[in-house]
């Protein structure tokens, strides 16, 4: 066989070279989504909420387990996002009906209905006096309070029990939670679907929410990553 020309050899060698630590193109494309993310929160459970683009109001929520050094899909469901789409969590403004993108912990679960059988996550029952304060002037900004504190105006808070089936079951998304920035937003949850898009939360069908609560294990450090398929808010950036 006649040897290949030097230029052809150089081309073939260049095409075969891989960036150190990178997977071959075919392998990277087929890798589970968490394997392609910059950060998954350090635990062995992860929820991903992905929209096609920032203007989208629908997408998919998937929950994952890390087993044997690999991420394995545990379930998925159609999802709804904010009526005005998605925006970077660091740039979000309160009252804009946008869902914040980013990677967040899940502080606790709550619900008007009892916790689904098998739930191990910390679960707070919603009572008539349960409120989520969104008043920027309150010391309780972005916090659950029972009863509503005097410095949190009722018009600037969610009376949780009035949300009916939407808050039958929910997980608190840790957006703007640990060190709240006034005006950035409060009360972002993963909850049961209502009639349409949300005011900034992520929602899924009722059965999916029950499955998520039975699946979530606080000892495994679950997080939620919210983002788009590509672009500056691509979920793989988080």
Secondary structure, 3 states (H helix, E strand, C coil): CCCCCHHHHHHHHHHHCCCCCCCCHHHHHHCCHHHHCCCCCCCCEEEEEEECCCCCCEEEEEEEEEECCEEEEEEEEEEECECCCEEEHHHCCCCCCCEEEEEEECCCEEECCCCCCCCCCCEEECCCCCEEECCCCCCCCCEEECCCCCCCCHHHEEEHHHHHHHHCCEEECCCCCCCCCCCCCCCCEEEECCCCCECCCEEECHHHHHHHHHHCCHHHCCEEEEEECCCCCEHHHC
